[in-house]
Structure formats: C-alpha cells, structure tokens
Amino acid sequence: MHLHIVHVISGYLPDDWGGTQLHLRDLCREQKAEGHRVEIFARCGGEGEDFEVGSDVYEDVPVTRIRNNFSDVDSLTKLYTHPVIDARFRAFLEEREPDLVHVHHLTCLSSSMIDVARSLELPVVMTLHDFWMQCPRGQRIHPESMEICERLDRETCRACMRKLWPHLIPSEIKLPFLARLFGKRQEAEEVVDAWERFMKGALSRCQALIFPAAFHRERFVEWGLDPKLCKVVTHGLNKEAIPFKPRGKKPVRRIGFIGSVLPSKGVHILLRAFRRLVEMPGCSDLSLEIHGTMMDFHGDRSFQGELEALAGEDGKVRFHGGYKSEELPGILEGIDVLVIPSIWWETFCLTAREGALAGIPVVGSDLAGIGEAVREGMILGFEKGDVQGLTEQLKKLCEDSELRERMSHKRDLVRSMADCWKETKSIYQSVLEGS
C-alpha cells in the first residue's frame, strides 16, 4: 500500500539544515523510492507578512512553508500554540488529505498542530529529536552553569525562561502567608505549569512517539509519558553518501571537530585537551581543525572570545567556519581523528556515525546518545567535561597504531536509512491499523 505522508518540521532545507533536517531528507528519499507520496509542512522566517504560506519543491518533495517571525507574540502561550498557524495547517490538511502526519519538530510553529491533525481523524507519529517538548531551550542544560538539568525543577525553569523571555514570564513576588496557606500560586507558576500540561497532553494524543536512543526515551517516560507509546528507532544514514577511506595505521596529524560551535557542544573542552596534548612528546606537530558556524548561545556571544583565547596564536588551531552538507565528505577526508566533546544530552549524534562511515577513529563524551555509540564499540569514550580523560584518549590514538586500525573499521556498526525506514514503516502500519 502506498501512503500519502505529511512531515512537519520547524524549518527545512535548503534554508535550515542540521541533523534533524538531514534525517528527514534521507527518510523522504527512502519513502519516495518505495512509491509513497511525501510532502513537508515547515516554518520559515525572513521578509514578508507573518503567516503567509508559500510553496516550493526540494529534491522533488513539495514543501509548504509558513512564515513566522513572532510579530504578534504577547504571551508565552503564543510561543507554543498559535491559532493562525493551526488554521493554516488545518486548511493544508483538508486540501491534501494525507494518510498520516509525521511530526519532527514544532518549535516556531504550534504544538496544537497535533490536535488539528487528530481532529481530522488523522494518525500522528512524532519523532522527538531533542528535549524541546519538555524544555523550551531544547537541551536540558542551564545556560549559565552549563550543568545538565537531570531533574526537571520548574522553579529553576521559571528563572531560566524569564531570562530568555522577560516580557512573557511574570516576575515572582512574595505572597502573603494567608494567600499561600489557601493555595494561591504565583502567576509565573501558573504560566509554566500550563505550558507543561499542554506539552504532555499534546504528546499523549499522538499514536506513537519515536526516540532515536533508549536514553532519550527514558527521559520522557520518567516525565510521565505512556511507555507503550514510546518506541526506540535508531536513526539511519545514507551510507553511500560518505566514502569509506579507513585511516588504518596512518599517523595522526589533524584532529577535527565538526558541528555547531556552541558551549553545549564542548568545543572549549576539546581546545583545553588539545593544548595539553601538543605539549607532550611526539605531538607538537598536531593541528586542530574546527568546522562549523560560531553561534551565539541564547543571545550570549562571549563564547567566541573564550575559544579564540584558548586557540592561541601559534596557528595550530584553525576555525574554518560553516560548511554545506555536500562539503562534508571532503571535510572528513581532511582529518585523522574526530572528536565529539558535547556536555549536553545529545539524543543521537549524527556526526559520530558520519565519522565511523568515513573510516575515522572517533572519540566522544560517554553521555546519552553518544554514550550508546561508545557502548556499541563504535567510538572511544571519555567522561563528560573531563579534559584529562580526553587528552589521554587522543594520546592513545596517536601512539597506538593497532588501536587506530581497529577504530577505523566501524562502518558496519552504522545503521542504514533503508533499515531505519523499514522499522519506521512498521510503526506507521501499526498506527494505521489501530486508527
């Protein structure tokens, strides 16, 4: 049976791209190859009137884009549920009449789009690519302390959210004793609690929730979601897109980082480890190649200065800036060891698998989705934030040619997108049979 599938995402190629967009692109390719009809509904920004709807085609997939620059946001509620976006989405679904809606991300859109689809008796599957549905910053990491929020303490959340949106989260005042005694609550408490109830409710009304790693699933189950709804489907990659050129016993000369240059990605940890490494015997001629856009972190741009200071002026550290997805194979070919030093709970980590596909030894934080790659034996691990631990792993790779040889042949551990689609399709079929 050929299906008509609508995918929903917060932004799509070519204007917006990252791991989520690339995953969806490759999933669409597999679906189209089987003869399914595929469309995408996405948010866009840029010049023009808010809530204008336009359409284009990307890789033979129709993409409908709704502009949202948040021009009318006067409450926290409008950041996560918007009646105009819902209305546009309803009109789109009524015209297209798909068999199933697959949601990938709803930030900058409207989380009640799930309810719109359900009101039209359409089954909804959602892949949770990060923590946005339970953390408005998406990463469950405190932006100042850079500590992971292992427990969802909503008092801490309110303070964090107020710094991000001071005009949307009411200030807290000390309530009189009798008011507290009789259950009166802060307005800010009510606002944040309403958001959390809404998000949980929206997720619970999906027919299936897909998580790319078991660790990620566990965080949502402990939050209160029905375990029966929550399925683990490890992401797949288009393995043919990255040539396999194993480094083998070749000496290490260039250590690399690939990804967004953000505090949560731990680039500062890598720089500190690299500085220790090049002081060791036999390592003075190493270079560190950093590929990725230097981004502000929720408005904070001080990280760039910190990295530049750590980089020094000896030319051993090179910042190459952003890159296009088609440039990735060439970038991978130009490094001997790939490092993923993230300090947040990466839900999957596409980059680790890309390195393994290319035949590059990979070292990553033994944490969340990256940690699962460590336990699979795909990459070498070190404790999150442990500069010395990372230094020692890099030193081992520099010295041990047999280790480099072994870690260069992990391609077979990377799942193909065809296999990922096969498992995803079985979830679609189960949902359609039960709808």
N, C-alpha and C positions, 0 to 999 in steps of 0.2 A: 504494500500500500504506500503510495506516495503522499506525503504530508505537505501542508502549507504551514510554514513555521514563521512566526514573527519574533525576532530577537529585540530586546530593549536594552539600551546601554547609555551611559551618561555622556559619551562622546565617541566618535568613530573616525576611522581613517578617511582621508589622509591627514586631516587637521589634528586629530587627537590620537596618539598612539602610545601604547605601553603594553605590559604583559597581558592585560585583560583584552585589549583590542586585538592583539596578535592571536590570542587564543580563539577569539570569536571569528576572526578572519579564517583561520585554519579549519575551525569547525564548520563554517559555512561552505568551504571548499569540499569537505567530505560529504556534506548533506547534498549539495548540488550534484556531485559526482554520482550519487545514487538516484538522481532524478527528482529530489524534493524541491518544492518551491520555497525560496527563502527570501525574507525581507528584513530590514532593520529599521527600527524607530529610535532616533538618538537626539540628544540635546546638542545645540551648537551655540556659540557666542558670536561676538563680532558686531559690526554695524548693522543697524536695522531696527525695526519695531519688535519689542518683546512679543513672543508667542506667534510670530509669523511662522508659517510652515512652508518649507521648500523641499524639493526632492532632487536627487541625483543618483548616479549609479557608480558603485565602486566594485571592480572586479566582477562585473556582470550581476551584482547583487543590488536591487533597488534600496536606496537609503532615504528615508523621510526624516528631515531634521526640523526640530522646533527650537527657535531662538529663545534663550532665557538669560538675560543679564541682570536679573533680580531687581528690576526697576521699581517694582511695587511691594517689595518685601518689607513689611512693617511689624512683623511678629515672627517668633521662632516657628510657629505653625506653618507659615507660608514657605519656609525653607524645606520642609519635608512633605507637605501635601498642598497642592495648588489646584483650585477649581478650574482655572482656564486650561492648564496643561491636561488635566483629566478630561475636560470636554473635547479638546483636540484629539486626544488619544482615543476616546470613545468613537468619534466620527471616523477616525482612521480604521479602527477595528470593524466598525459596522460596514464600511465600504469594502474592506479587504476580505472579511470573513475567513480568518485563518482557522486551522485545526487546533493550534496550540500556541501559547505565548511563553517564551523562554527569556526571563529577566536576568541580566548580568550585573547591572549597577543602576541605582536610582538617584544617586546624588545629582543635584542640579536639575532634577526632573520632579516627579511627585510620587511618593511611595504609595499613594492611594491608587495609582495606576493598576496595582494588583487587584484592588477591589473593582475597578472599572471592568477589567477582563472577566473577573468572576461573575459580575452582574450580568454579563452577556453569555454566561454559562460556558466560558472558555477555560480549559485547564491551564494552570500556571505552574511552571517549573522555574525555580530561581537558583542560580549558582552564586554562592557567597564568595567573592574574590578577595574580600578584606573584612574589616570589622565595622564598616560604616553603619550598618543597621543597629549596632549596639554602642557605637562610639562615634559622635559626629565628626571627630577628626580622622576617623578611619583606621587608626593604627594601635589604639590602646596603649599609647605611650605619652607620658607627661612632657609637654613641650619645653619645660624649663629644667626639670631634674633629669630628663631623658630616661626615667625609670619606667619600666613596663607596668601598666595598671593590671596586676594579676587578679585583683578583686575589683569589681565594679562598684566603687564607693561613690554614690551620686552626690554627696556633699562636695567631694573633690571635683566631680564632673561639673557641678554648677559653677564653681570658681573658674575652672578651665574654660568652660563655654562662655562665661561672662567676659573673659579676656579676649576671646575671639569675636564675640558679638555683644559688646557692652550695651548697645542700643536695643537688644532683643531679650536679654536676660535681666529681670528686675533685680535691683540691689536688695540685699537682705538687711533687715532691721531687727533689733532686739524686741521680740514680742513681750507684752506684759505677762506676768506669771499666770493670771487667771485665763488669759487668752490661750496660752499653751496648755493649761490644765484642761480646758474644754475642747481641745483638739484643733484650735486654729493653726493653720500652717502658713509658712512663708509663700508669697506669690511665686517666687522663684522655684520652690519645691513643686508647686502645682504644675508649673510650665514644663519642667524637666520630666516629672512623673508622667504627664500627659504624653510627651514625646515617646517615652519608653513603652508605655502601654500601647500606643499606636503602632510602633515598630514590631513589637511582639505579636500583636493581633494581625498585622499585615502578613508577616511571615507564616503564622499559623494557618492562614487561609490559602496558602499555596498547596498544591497537591504533592510536591516533592521539593526538597531542598538539597542541593548538591554542594559538597565541600571538596576541595582539591587535596586535602590531607586529613588524616584522622585527628590530629591535634586541633585543627581548626573546628572540626565538627564537635569535639568535646567541649570547646569553649561556649558553643551555642546551646548544647544540651544542658550544661550546668547552669545556663542562664534561664532555662525553663522551657525550651522547645521540646516538642514530642520527638523522642529518639526514632520513632518509626518513620517520621517524615524525612529524617536527615540521612543522606546517603553519601558515602565517600566515593568519588570518581577521580582518580589521579589524572591530572592534565596530560595530554599527549602533545607531541611536537611533530612537525613535518620534518622527518629525519633526513630527507633528501635535500633539504634546503641548505644544510651545513655540511660541507665536505669533511670527511674523516681523514685527518692528517696527523696520526699519533706522534707525539713528541718523542716517545720512547726514552732512550738514554741520552738524548741530546742535552748538553749543559744548559742550565737556566741562566738566561741573560736579562729577560724582560718579564717583570711581574705586572699583572694587569688588574684593573677594576673596570667593570662595565655596568652602567646604570645611572639613575638619577643621583646627583651629588647632594645628598641631604644628611643632616645629623643622624637620622634614624638608620641610614644605610651604613653607618660606622666607618666612613672614609678616614676620619681622624684616627681611629684605632689602627687602620692599615698604615697610615703615614708614620705613626709612632713606632710600629713594629718594623717598618722598612728602615727607619733611621737607626734602629738598633742593629738591624741585620747588616747594613753596609759597613758598620764598624768592625764586623767580625772577619777573621782571616778568610781570604778567598772570595769575599762577597763585595768588595769595594767597587767592582765594575758593573753592578746591577743597576737597572733603571726601573722606575715605576711609571707605568702608563695608565692615566686615568681618563677614561672615555665616558662622557655623559654631561648633561647640562647642569650647570651650577644653579640651583634653585633656592629661592627663599623658603624658609620653613615657617608656614603660617604667618608670613609677614616679617620674619626675622632674617636679616641679610648678613648677620655678623659671622656666620659660619665660613664664608669665603675667606675673610681675613685670617681666621684661625688656621685654615688649611694652607694658605699661602705662607704663613709664618712657619708652619711645620715643614713645608716643602723645602724651604731654604733657597739659596741662590747658586747651588753648585750644578744645576742642570740635570740632576739625577731624577727629578720628578717632573713629569710633563702632563699638563692639563690639555687635553685635545678638544674639549667641548662636546656639544651634541653631535649626534650622528643619525643617519637614516637607517631604517631596518635593513635595506638591501646592502648596506655597507658592513653589516655585522660579520659575515664570513671573512672578509678581509681583515677586520679588526682582530678577530680570534686568531687568524693566521699569524698576526704580528706579536703574539705574547706566548710565553712559555709556561706560566703558571697563572691561574685565575683565582682571585680572592674575593669572597663574599662575606664581609665583616659585619653584617647587619646586627643591630642591637634591638630591633623590634621583632614581633612575632610574624615573620614572613609566612604567608599562608601556603605558598608553594615554592616559589623561586625558580622562575623560568631560566634565569641566567646560569644557574648551576647545571642544569640539564644541557643547555647550549654548549657550555664548556666541555662536558662529557662527550657530546656528539662530535665535537671538533677534535677530540683526542688530546685535550689539555688536562693536566692534573689540576684539580680544583680543591681549594681549602675554604671552608665556610664555618660560620658560627653554628655550634651544635645546639640549635634552638628552633622549636616549632617546625615549620615545613622544611627548612634547611636541615634540621636535625634528622628528619626522616631520610633525607638523602645520605646523611652520614651513616645512619644505621643500616641502610641498604648496601653500604660499601662503595657507593658511587663517588663520594668525596671524602677528604680528610677533614676532621673537625677540631675545633678548639672552643673553650668556654667563652660565652658572650662577653665581650669587652676586655678579654684577657690579652693584653699586649704581649706579654712574655710568652704565653701559650701559642699565639700566632707566630711570633718570631721563631720559636722552636720548630714549629711545623714547616715553616719556609726554609729554615736551615737544614732540616732533614731532607727536604726535596732537593736542595742544592747539592748536598753531599752524597745522597744515596741514589745511584743510577738505577738500581733494581726497583726501588720504590717508584721512581718516575716512570719506569717501564710499566709497572702494574697499574698505576693510576692513569695512564694514557689509554688504557683499553677498557673503558667503562661504557662505551656506546650502547652495548646491548642491554644495559640496565635502564635506558631511557625509553619510556613508552611512546609508541607511535600515535599520531592523531587518529588514524584509522581504528585502532584498538579502543581509544577513548570514545570515539563516536559510537562504536558498537555497544559499549556499556551505557552510554547516554541514551541511545535509541531504545534500549530495553526499558529504561525508566520512562521514556515517552510512552511506549506501548502499554506499560502498566498503568500509567496515569490515564491514558485514553480509554482503556478498558474499564477503569473504575469511575470515569466521569459520567 
